[in-house]
Every structure is written in structure tokens, then in C-alpha cells.
């Protein structure tokens, strides 16, 4: 049985991430749910809503992903997870989510490790190679600076 995935994040991030991941894995729709936490909503209501979604996953194991550690979504999720059948990872990003959905058939502890690796390994500085950003060669008389 696949591990259920619940995204709990500031509105509208949770739904946006779910939409993106379902573009790649449409068959995962029932196993990936999202809760957008609106501003000024009492944390008690957020917890009720999150628990209801967790129950809708119909799985024995679930991974809860939140956006910012220490913010309301993460604080609510910390109260919901038991550390055995439900685990929490904060700092969700799209590469992390794609990796977890792809490997949701693996045991929960392995899935947590894949989530952490997927999130961290896909954060990188990308070299800028556009011609207007490259240093001019000393004897390049045919070089023109054009605006794009």
C-alpha cells in the first residue's frame, strides 16, 4: 500500500504544489491531498481540517509536508503526527514532492529520507550563460551589446 501524502502550507501554496505534482503523476490524485491555510484562521480549525484530510487518505502511513518550520501549518502538523505511522518534513518544495510521490510505495522512513534528499539535492546555483552577462574578450572588436 502506498504512503499517503498531505501538504499543509500557507494558502495557496499547498494546492499549487498538488496541482503541479498531479500534472506529472495524475494517478496519484487520491493519495496526495493539500490543505491551504488561510491567514488569520484559528489553528484549532486548521487542525480539524488537516485531520479530516489525513483520514481521507485511507492509509496506515502518511507523510505530512509543510512549507515553513515554526509557522502555523508546521505547528499544526506537529500536533497531528505520531512519528511512527505519520511523519513530518518541513520546507516542502516541488522537487521534494515529486520525489515523494514517485517513491510513495516505499516504507515511510525511506520516503522521509528520499524527501529530504530530493529537496536538498535540487537546490543549486545555476550558471548564467547569456551573452550579455559574459565577460568581453580583450581583442573582440565585433562584439555588440544588445538588449533582450
C-alpha positions as CSV (number, residue, x, y, z in Angstrom):
1,X,0.0,0.0,0.0
2,X,1.2,3.5,-0.8
3,X,2.1,6.1,1.8
4,X,-0.4,9.0,1.8
5,X,1.0,12.5,1.4
6,X,-0.6,15.5,2.9
7,X,0.7,19.0,2.1
8,X,-0.2,21.6,4.7
9,X,1.0,25.1,3.7
10,X,0.2,28.8,3.6
11,X,-2.6,29.5,1.0
12,X,-2.4,28.9,-2.0
13,X,0.9,27.0,-1.9
14,X,-0.4,23.6,-0.8
15,X,-2.9,23.4,-3.7
16,X,-0.4,24.8,-6.2
17,X,2.1,22.2,-5.3
18,X,-0.5,19.4,-5.5
19,X,-1.6,20.7,-8.9
20,X,2.0,20.6,-10.2
21,X,2.7,17.1,-8.9
22,X,-0.6,15.8,-10.4
23,X,0.5,17.2,-13.8
24,X,3.3,14.6,-13.7
25,X,1.6,11.9,-11.6
26,X,-2.2,12.2,-12.3
27,X,-2.7,8.7,-11.0
28,X,-1.7,9.9,-7.5
29,X,-4.7,12.2,-7.0
30,X,-6.3,10.1,-4.3
31,X,-3.0,9.7,-2.4
32,X,-1.8,13.3,-2.4
33,X,-4.0,15.9,-0.6
34,X,-3.5,19.6,0.1
35,X,-4.6,22.0,2.8
36,X,-4.2,25.7,2.2
37,X,-4.0,27.5,5.5
38,X,-5.6,30.9,5.1
39,X,-4.3,33.9,7.0
40,X,-5.9,34.5,10.4
41,X,-7.6,31.1,10.6
42,X,-7.5,29.7,14.2
43,X,-5.0,26.9,14.5
44,X,-7.7,24.7,16.0
45,X,-9.7,24.9,12.8
46,X,-6.7,24.2,10.7
47,X,-6.0,21.1,12.8
48,X,-9.6,19.9,12.4
49,X,-9.3,20.3,8.6
50,X,-5.9,18.6,8.5
51,X,-7.1,15.6,10.5
52,X,-10.1,15.2,8.2
53,X,-7.8,15.2,5.1
54,X,-5.4,12.8,6.8
55,X,-8.4,10.4,7.3
56,X,-9.4,10.8,3.6
57,X,-6.0,9.3,2.6
58,X,-7.2,5.9,3.8
59,X,-3.7,4.7,4.5
60,X,-1.9,3.4,7.6
61,X,1.2,5.6,6.9
62,X,1.3,9.2,5.9
63,X,3.9,11.8,5.2
64,X,2.9,15.4,6.0
65,X,4.9,18.1,4.2
66,X,4.7,21.7,5.4
67,X,6.3,24.9,4.0
68,X,8.0,26.8,6.9
69,X,9.1,25.2,10.1
70,X,7.7,27.1,13.1
71,X,4.8,28.7,11.2
72,X,1.1,27.7,11.7
73,X,1.0,24.9,9.2
74,X,4.0,23.2,10.6
75,X,2.9,23.8,14.2
76,X,-0.5,22.2,13.5
77,X,1.1,19.3,11.7
78,X,3.5,18.6,14.6
79,X,0.4,18.0,16.8
80,X,-1.0,15.5,14.3
81,X,1.9,13.2,13.6
82,X,2.9,10.4,15.8
83,X,6.5,9.8,14.5
84,X,5.7,6.2,13.7
85,X,2.8,6.0,11.2
86,X,2.8,9.7,10.4
87,X,5.9,11.8,9.9
88,X,6.5,15.4,9.2
89,X,9.0,17.2,6.9
90,X,9.1,21.0,6.8
91,X,10.5,23.0,3.9
92,X,8.5,21.4,1.1
93,X,9.4,22.3,-2.5
94,X,8.4,20.8,-5.8
95,X,11.4,18.5,-6.3
96,X,10.9,17.1,-2.8
97,X,7.2,16.5,-3.6
98,X,7.9,14.9,-6.9
99,X,10.4,12.5,-5.3
100,X,8.0,11.5,-2.5
101,X,5.1,10.9,-4.9
102,X,7.4,8.8,-7.2
103,X,8.6,6.6,-4.3
104,X,5.3,6.6,-2.2
105,X,5.3,2.8,-2.3
106,X,8.5,2.6,-0.1
107,X,8.4,2.4,3.7
108,X,7.8,5.6,5.5
109,X,11.3,6.0,6.9
110,X,12.8,5.5,3.4
111,X,10.3,8.0,2.0
112,X,11.3,10.6,4.6
113,X,15.0,10.2,3.6
114,X,14.0,10.5,-0.1
115,X,12.0,13.7,0.6
116,X,15.0,15.3,2.4
117,X,17.4,14.3,-0.4
118,X,15.1,15.4,-3.1
119,X,14.5,18.8,-1.6
120,X,18.2,19.4,-0.8
121,X,19.8,18.0,-4.0
122,X,17.6,20.1,-6.3
123,X,18.7,23.4,-4.7
124,X,21.6,24.7,-6.7
125,X,23.0,27.9,-8.2
126,X,22.7,27.9,-11.9
127,X,25.4,29.5,-14.0
128,X,24.3,32.4,-16.1
129,X,25.4,32.0,-19.7
130,X,23.5,34.7,-21.5
131,X,25.9,36.6,-23.9
132,X,25.1,39.9,-22.3
133,X,26.4,38.6,-19.0
134,X,29.7,37.1,-20.2
135,X,33.0,39.0,-19.9
136,X,34.2,40.5,-23.2
137,X,37.4,39.1,-24.6
138,X,40.2,41.7,-24.8
139,X,40.5,41.7,-28.7
140,X,36.8,41.2,-29.5
141,X,36.1,44.1,-31.9
142,X,33.0,42.6,-33.3
143,X,31.1,42.3,-30.0
144,X,27.9,44.3,-29.7
145,X,25.8,44.7,-26.6
146,X,22.2,44.1,-27.4
147,X,19.3,44.4,-25.1
148,X,16.9,41.5,-24.9
